[in-house]
């Protein structure tokens, strides 16, 4: 595997991870709006 292939693979993994984090955050926020039990989970943020 060449260097270009490795960079392309790493960028795909990074984009997928970012999309997963954003999607899970939006899901938790929508669930917290519907259920008071999820308020504690809404306050937990991933450190960046």
Contact map, one row per residue, 1 for C-alpha under 8 A:
111011000000000000000000000000000000000000000000
111111000000000000000000000000000000000000000000
111111100000000000000000000000000000000000000000
011111110000000000000000000000000000000000000000
111111111000000000000000000000000000000000000000
111111111100000000000000000000000000000000000000
001111111110000000000000000000000000000000000000
000111111111000000000000000000000000000000000000
000011111111100000000000000000000000000000000000
000001111111110000000000000000000000000000000000
000000111111111000000000000000000000000000000000
000000011111111100000000000000000000000000000000
000000001111111110000000000000000000000000000000
000000000111111111000000000000000000000000000000
000000000011111111100000000000000000000000000000
000000000001111111110000000000000000000000000000
000000000000111111111000000000000000000000000000
000000000000011111111100000000000000000000000000
000000000000001111111110000000000000000000000000
000000000000000111111111000000000000000000000000
000000000000000011111111100000000000000000000000
000000000000000001111111110000000000000000000000
000000000000000000111111111000000000000000000000
000000000000000000011111111100000000000000000000
000000000000000000001111111110000000000000000000
000000000000000000000111111111000000000000000000
000000000000000000000011111111100000000000000000
000000000000000000000001111111110000010011000000
000000000000000000000000111111111000000001000000
000000000000000000000000011111111100000000000000
000000000000000000000000001111111110010000000000
000000000000000000000000000111111111111011000000
000000000000000000000000000011111111000000000000
000000000000000000000000000001111111000000000000
000000000000000000000000000000111111111000000000
000000000000000000000000000000011111111000000000
000000000000000000000000000000010011111100000000
000000000000000000000000000100110011111111000000
000000000000000000000000000000010011111111100000
000000000000000000000000000000000000111111110000
000000000000000000000000000100010000011111110000
000000000000000000000000000110010000011111111000
000000000000000000000000000000000000001111111000
000000000000000000000000000000000000000111111100
000000000000000000000000000000000000000001111110
000000000000000000000000000000000000000000011111
000000000000000000000000000000000000000000001111
000000000000000000000000000000000000000000000111
